[in-house]
């Protein structure tokens, strides 16, 4: 019996990633394939065997961001310094732009002008994007100071609805809070992330929440608490990372 051969598009659909990512894996030898003329084909049996090796092996490649759900996701990102955080945000936004999405940048500890400068240095045409309203930058700390947790959540929601009204089908946003955001009280931050998660489930929004964890030992418990309010988790350092799909577990007495 002849083995079933899959096209690049079929494999991308199965893995919920992009054809460009599949081509990169094929060229790098990370995904075995055969060339028929100018077209790549992947054996169905080979793909199944590759997936059983490790359910995160492919996600560890340089295209790990491509594995974020395209329309509905809430992603916690763990980084170790400001430079890594801006690098991750820039790459995240570039993928959003390549897919034709509208961008949202929420600032907590970051100043909006610093964001503009840092993302411009990393190759994003910030001025043109803001001029076309393809990117909006909002100071979420100001929103929190005015309205508490309701303010930042409402900003995400309002911009998502505006995105749909403008004809886009998805908003691709990054918030980058700090453990001391929301008035310096961690329970308030958890309440914000939980509320935001509930809101994003109902909207065509992919939300990235990159945090800086410089000393894991000092804030391990907080990181675990935050993971329980996100659907995916990225560990990112020096332009490489891994994305894990999260299955939050709510602790209870007797567990």
N, C-alpha and C positions, 0 to 999 in steps of 0.2 A: 504494500500500500504506500502511495506517495505521501510524504510528509507535508503538512499544511504550511504554506509560506505566507507570512503576514507582511503587509506593506508598512512603511514607516508611519503613515497616518494611522493605521490600525493599532500599531504598538503604542503610539503617543496617546491614543484614546484609552487604551487599556490601562496605561500607567498614569493617566491624567496629567500629562505634561505636553510639551510642544514638539512638533516635528524637528525643529532646529536642535533641540536637546538630544533627540534620538540620533540625529546625524553626527553630533559631537561624540556621543558614546560609541557609535560604530567606527568612526575614524580613529578614536583612541584605543579601540579594542576592548572597551569596558562592556560592550554588548556584542556578542558574536553574531555575524550576519554574512550573507553572501551577496555578491553583485551579479545581477542579470542584466547585461548591457550596461546602461547608465543608472539603473535603479537598484536600490538596496532591498533585500528581502530578509526576513528573520523567521527561522523555523519556530513554529508554535511550541514544539517540544523543548527547544533550546530556551525560549523565553520562560516557560514554566519552570525549567530546571534552575535558571538564573534567579528567579524570584524566590525559590525555596532555599537558596543558599543563605539569604538574609533579607528580612523585610525592610531593611534600611540601606542595603549595600549600594543601590543605584542612587538613592537620595544623597549619599555622601559626596557625589561628584560636584564639580564646579557649577552644575546647573541645579543645585538643591532648591533654589528659590522657585524654579519652574514647577515644583511639586506642591506649591501652595494652591489650595482650591481657587479656581478662577473667579468665582462670584460670591462665595460665602465662606469666609474664614476669619478667625480672630487668633492672631499669632503672637505668642510671647517670644521675644528674642533676648538671649543672654549674651552680653558683650562685656569686655573688660576695660574699655577706655573710650574717651570721646572720639578719637580718630576712627576706631573700629565701628562705632555707632553711626557716624556720618557715612562711612564707606558702605555699610549695610543699607542705610536709607537710600543712598544714591542708586545702588544696584536694584533695590526694590522698586524705586520710582521708574527707572529705565525700563524694567519689564512691563510695568503698567502702561507706560507710553507706547511701547512696541505693540501692545494689544489694543490700543485706541481707547484707554480708560481715562477718566478725569481723576486728577490727583488732589489729595487733601493732606495738608501738613499741620498737625496740631503741636503747638509749642508749650511746654511746661517750664523747664529750667532753661531752655534755649531761648535766645532773643531772636525774633523773626529776621532781623537784618543779618545776624550771624548765620542763620540757616540759609538765607539767600546766597551769602558769600561762599559758605562751605559747599553747598550743592552745585553752585556755578563752577567752582574749582574742580569739581568731580565730573564735569562734562554735561550738566543739565542746563538748557537754555531758560533759566528762571524768568528773566524779564519778558521774553516772548510768551511763555506759558501763562504768566499772570495777566499779561495784556489780553490774551484770548480767553481768559477765565478758565483755562484748562488746568490750572493749579490755583488753589486757594490756601493761604497761610493764616492760621488763626491762633491767637494767644489764649491758650486754654486756662492758664493761671488767672488771667483777668476774668474769664468766664466763671471760674470757680469762686473767685473773690466776690463776684456779684451775686451768684445764685447757688453756691455750694455745688454738690455733685451733679445737680440737675443741669447746670450751665454747660460743662464740657460735653455731657452726653447729648444735650440738645443741639450743640454745634455739629457733632457728628451726624445726627439725624437730619438736621436742616440741610446740611450740605449734600447729604445723600439724596434727599428729595429734589434739591435744586439740580443735582447731576442728572436725574431722570428727566426733569423738565427740559433740560438743555439737549436731550436726545442721546445721551450716553446710556449704556446699559449697565455699567459698573463703576463704582468709585473705589479707588485704590489709595488707602490712607495710612499714614504713620503718625503715632502720637508721642512716643518717647517720654513717658513719665519718669519720675524719680521716686525712690522709696519714701521720700519726705514730701512728695506732692500731696495735694488735698489737705492743706493745713498742717502738715507735719505729723499727722496721725495715721498710722498704717491701717487701722480698721476702716477709716474713711476711704483710703485708696482701694482696699479690697471691695468695699461697697460700690465704688465707682466702676471698677473692672467688671464686677458681677452684673451691674445694671447695663453697662455698655455691651457686654456679651449677649444679654437678653435682647437688646435693641438690634444689634447687628445680625442676629439670626433671622430677623424679619425683613432685612434690607439687602439689596445687591451690593454689599460692601465687603472688601477684604481689608481688615485692619491689622496693622503691625504695631506692636507695643515693645520697642527695644529698650531694655534697661541696662544700666552699667552696674555690674557686680564686681567690684575691685577685690574684695576679700570674701570669698565664698563662705569661709568658716563663720564670719560674723553675721551673715544674713541668709543662711541656708534655709531656715524655716520659712522666712518670708518668700523666698524663691519658690518653694514647694506650694505655699498658699496661692501664689499668683498663678502657678501652672494649673491649678484646679479651676481657674476661670478663663482659660484659653483652650482652643481646640487643637492647636499645634504649638510646638516649641522648637525654636532654633537656637543652637549653640554656635556662636560665630566668633572667629578670631583670625586676624591677619588674612582677610580675603578668602577664607575657606570656612565651611560650616556643615552642619548636619541638621536636617529637619526631621522631627519625630512627630507622628500623629498622637495626640493625647487622648487618654480615656480617663477623665477626672473621676476620682473616688472620694466621696464625701465620708469622712470618718464618723464613726458613731460608737457609742458605748458597747463594749463586748466584742469589737472587731478584733 
